[in-house]
C-alpha cells in the first residue's frame, strides 16, 4: 500500500500537533499520531485515544504555533 499522506513533510514539522475538526469552532485536539498509509489520526480526548479520519481536519497547528492547511499534507 502506498502512503496517502506526506510522511517526510509531517516528520519535518515541529511537534506536538494540534488539530481542529469540522464542527469545532475553538476546540483544538492534541494529535498523538498520524497514519500515512490509511489517512487517519489518533487524538487525545481526556487521556484516551480516539481515531479520526484525516479528511475531517480543518486546520493543524505545529509545535511552533504555525497553522497548516491539511490539504497540503496529501501525496499528489
ChimeraX attribute file (.defattr): number of C-alpha atoms within 10 A of each C-alpha:
attribute: neighborCount
match mode: 1-to-1
recipient: residues
	/A:1	5
	/A:2	8
	/A:3	13
	/A:4	15
	/A:5	23
	/A:6	15
	/A:7	16
	/A:8	9
	/A:9	12
	/A:10	15
	/A:11	9
	/A:12	8
	/A:13	14
	/A:14	13
	/A:15	15
	/A:16	14
	/A:17	22
	/A:18	20
	/A:19	23
	/A:20	19
	/A:21	19
	/A:22	10
	/A:23	10
	/A:24	12
	/A:25	8
	/A:26	8
	/A:27	10
	/A:28	16
	/A:29	19
	/A:30	18
	/A:31	24
	/A:32	16
	/A:33	15
	/A:34	19
	/A:35	15
	/A:36	19
	/A:37	13
	/A:38	14
	/A:39	15
	/A:40	18
	/A:41	20
	/A:42	19
	/A:43	22
	/A:44	15
	/A:45	12
	/A:46	9
	/A:47	7
	/A:48	8
	/A:49	15
	/A:50	13
	/A:51	15
	/A:52	16
	/A:53	14
	/A:54	22
	/A:55	14
	/A:56	14
	/A:57	19
	/A:58	16
	/A:59	16
	/A:60	21
	/A:61	23
	/A:62	17
	/A:63	13
	/A:64	11
	/A:65	13
	/A:66	11
	/A:67	14
	/A:68	14
	/A:69	11
	/A:70	17
	/A:71	13
	/A:72	11
	/A:73	17
	/A:74	16
	/A:75	13
	/A:76	7
